[in-house]
Amino acid sequence: MAYTVGQVAKAARVTVRTLHHYDEIGLLSPSGRTAAGYRRYDDADLDRLQLIRYYRELGFPLEEIAAIVDDPGADPAAHLRRQHDLLTGRIGKLQEMVAAIELALEARRMNIRLTPEERFEVFGDFDPDAHAEEAEQRWGGTEAYRESSRRAASYSKDDWLRIKAENEDWGRRFVAVMESGAPADSPEAMALAEEHRQIISRWFYDCSYEIHTGLADMYLADPRFTAHYEKIRPGMAAHLSEAIHANAISRA
């Protein structure tokens, strides 16, 4: 069959100007012309154009493509093997790039851009990135997660130190209430539970009472969170969880 330049351009997703240029430089000259001088391409021309497109996609300059496709010692199978090898190499490079990007995303996921020394000063032995992937899997689609990430992205070392100091002060006062013998549903314990909710809202995301009670349940269900509060004072995880639930009920 014979194809017009417009048909070939549409099928190959190139411009007519491109085909004219290929003809002018001898890279792809049509096998025939009409009596009026219009270009006509046959199936062999389309096969050659397909090869040109493959190598062009791989970034080869036109001069080198011409040398490759005009190689008298290369049969179609040789071209396919060459393309396979080139594409395999490109896939490997792209996979390396994807891996590098994923590492960069992981590093930014918690948006805590501190030096190792600053991270230790702020977080001590706790590694916030250790929970980053799980946090995204659990809550990545929520507005609270997105808001927390957005806010944390703007925090400096001094901001994180202020958050740390505020939490430590709150923890000391909660321990004092526990040691006074006040029950979890006492006004003092519930007031500190409310302050705990407000600290989260102020620094990270709008922590509703529903979200707060969900966190309270997690403090007991997830041994890592339980251990965090038990390290401050034995029994604190359960006492805080009860106080959070009591506070939410009182606010309903």
C-alpha positions in Angstrom: 0.0 0.0 0.0 1.0 3.6 -0.5 0.4 6.1 2.2 0.3 9.9 2.0 2.6 12.0 4.2 -0.4 13.1 6.3 -1.4 9.5 6.9 2.1 8.5 8.0 2.5 11.5 10.2 -0.8 10.7 12.0 0.1 7.0 12.4 3.6 7.7 13.7 2.6 10.7 15.8 5.1 13.0 14.2 4.5 16.2 12.3 4.5 16.5 8.5 7.4 18.9 8.9 9.4 16.2 10.6 8.8 13.8 7.7 9.8 16.5 5.2 13.0 17.1 7.2 13.8 13.3 7.3 13.4 13.3 3.5 15.6 16.4 3.1 18.5 14.9 5.1 18.1 11.4 3.5 17.1 9.7 6.7 13.7 8.6 5.4 12.9 9.3 1.8 9.5 8.0 0.5 9.7 5.1 -2.0 7.5 6.8 -4.5 5.8 10.0 -5.6 2.6 10.8 -7.4 2.6 12.4 -10.9 2.1 15.7 -9.1 5.2 15.1 -6.9 3.5 14.2 -3.7 5.3 11.8 -1.4 4.0 8.2 -1.1 5.3 5.8 1.6 5.1 2.0 1.5 5.3 -0.6 4.3 9.1 -0.7 4.1 9.2 3.0 4.7 7.0 2.6 7.7 9.2 -0.1 9.1 12.2 2.2 8.7 10.3 5.1 10.4 9.5 2.8 13.3 13.2 2.1 13.8 14.0 5.8 13.6 11.3 6.6 16.2 12.7 3.9 18.5 16.2 5.3 18.4 15.0 8.8 18.6 13.1 8.0 21.8 16.3 6.6 23.2 18.0 10.0 22.6 20.1 9.2 19.6 21.0 12.1 17.3 19.7 11.8 13.7 23.2 11.4 12.2 23.8 8.3 14.4 20.4 6.9 13.7 21.1 7.1 10.0 24.3 5.1 10.5 22.5 2.5 12.5 19.5 1.9 10.3 21.7 2.0 7.1 24.1 -0.6 8.5 24.1 -3.4 5.8 25.1 -6.0 8.4 22.1 -5.4 10.6 18.9 -7.4 10.1 15.6 -6.7 11.8 16.4 -9.2 14.6 19.7 -7.4 15.3 17.8 -4.1 15.6 15.4 -5.6 18.0 18.2 -7.0 20.1 19.9 -3.7 20.2 16.7 -1.9 21.2 16.1 -4.5 23.9 19.6 -4.0 25.3 19.3 -0.2 25.2 15.8 -0.2 26.7 16.9 -2.6 29.5 19.8 -0.3 30.3 17.5 2.7 30.3 15.0 0.8 32.6 17.9 0.1 35.0 18.8 3.8 35.0 15.2 4.8 35.5 14.8 2.4 38.4 17.9 3.9 40.0 16.3 7.3 39.6 13.0 6.1 41.1 14.8 4.6 44.0 16.7 7.9 44.6 13.5 9.8 44.4 11.8 7.4 46.8 14.6 7.9 49.3 14.3 11.6 49.0 10.6 11.4 49.6 11.1 9.1 52.5 13.5 11.6 54.0 11.0 14.4 53.6 8.0 12.3 54.6 8.0 13.5 58.1 9.4 16.8 57.0 12.0 16.9 59.8 15.0 18.4 58.2 17.5 18.4 60.9 21.2 17.4 61.1 21.8 14.1 63.0 23.1 16.1 66.0 20.0 18.3 66.0 17.7 15.3 65.6 19.2 13.7 68.7 18.9 16.9 70.6 15.2 17.1 69.8 14.1 13.5 69.7 16.8 11.6 71.7 16.7 7.9 70.9 13.2 8.2 69.3 13.4 8.0 65.5 10.3 9.7 64.0 11.2 8.3 60.5 10.8 4.8 61.9 7.1 5.3 62.0 6.8 7.4 58.8 5.8 4.7 56.4 3.3 3.2 58.8 1.8 6.6 59.5 1.3 7.2 55.8 -0.2 3.8 55.3 -2.7 4.4 58.1 -3.5 8.1 57.7 -1.9 9.2 54.4 -5.2 9.9 52.8 -6.6 12.0 55.6 -6.6 15.8 55.9 -5.1 15.5 59.3 -2.0 13.7 57.9 -1.6 16.3 55.1 -2.0 19.2 57.5 0.5 17.7 59.9 3.0 17.2 57.1 2.5 20.8 55.8 3.0 22.4 59.3 6.0 20.2 60.2 7.6 21.2 56.9 7.9 24.8 58.2 9.3 24.0 61.6 12.9 24.8 62.5 15.1 23.2 65.2 13.9 25.9 67.7 10.3 25.0 66.9 10.9 21.4 67.5 12.7 22.2 70.8 9.6 24.3 71.8 7.3 21.4 71.0 9.6 19.1 73.0 9.7 21.5 76.0 5.9 21.9 75.9 5.3 18.2 75.9 7.8 17.6 78.7 6.2 20.2 80.8 2.8 18.7 80.2 4.1 15.3 81.0 5.5 16.4 84.3 2.2 17.9 85.3 0.3 14.8 84.3 2.6 12.7 86.4 2.0 15.0 89.3 -1.7 14.6 89.0 -1.3 10.8 88.8 0.9 10.8 91.9 -1.7 12.9 93.8 -4.0 10.0 93.5 -6.5 11.8 91.3 -8.6 9.4 89.2 -8.6 9.6 85.4 -12.0 11.3 85.4 -11.0 14.0 87.9 -11.2 17.6 86.7 -7.4 17.8 86.9 -6.7 14.8 84.8 -9.4 15.8 82.2 -8.0 19.3 82.0 -4.6 17.9 81.1 -6.2 15.5 78.6 -7.8 18.6 77.0 -4.4 20.4 77.0 -2.9 17.3 75.3 -5.5 17.6 72.6 -4.9 21.3 72.2 -1.1 20.8 71.9 -1.7 18.4 69.0 -4.1 20.9 67.4 -1.8 23.8 67.9 1.3 22.2 66.4 0.1 19.5 64.0 -3.5 19.2 63.0 -7.1 19.8 64.2 -7.4 17.1 66.7 -11.2 16.5 67.2 -12.5 14.6 70.2 -13.2 11.6 67.9 -9.5 11.6 66.7 -8.3 12.1 70.3 -10.2 9.1 71.6 -8.8 7.1 68.7 -5.3 8.1 69.7 -6.1 7.1 73.3 -7.1 3.6 72.2 -3.9 3.4 70.1 -1.8 4.3 73.2 -2.9 1.0 74.7 -3.2 -1.1 71.6 0.2 -0.3 70.1 3.0 -1.4 72.4 5.3 1.3 71.0 3.1 4.1 72.2 2.4 2.3 75.4 6.1 2.0 76.0 6.6 5.7 75.3 4.2 6.8 78.1 5.2 4.0 80.4 8.8 5.3 80.2 7.6 8.6 81.6 5.7 6.9 84.4 4.4 3.3 84.8 0.6 3.2 84.3 0.6 6.5 82.4 -0.6 5.1 79.1 -3.8 3.6 80.7 -4.4 6.7 82.9 -4.0 9.1 80.0 -6.3 7.0 77.7 -9.0 6.9 80.4 -8.6 10.7 81.0 -8.9 11.4 77.2 -12.1 9.3 77.0 -13.6 11.0 80.1 -12.7 14.4 78.8 -14.4 13.7 75.4 -17.5 12.4 77.2 -17.7 15.5 79.3 -17.5 17.7 76.3 -20.2 15.9 74.3 
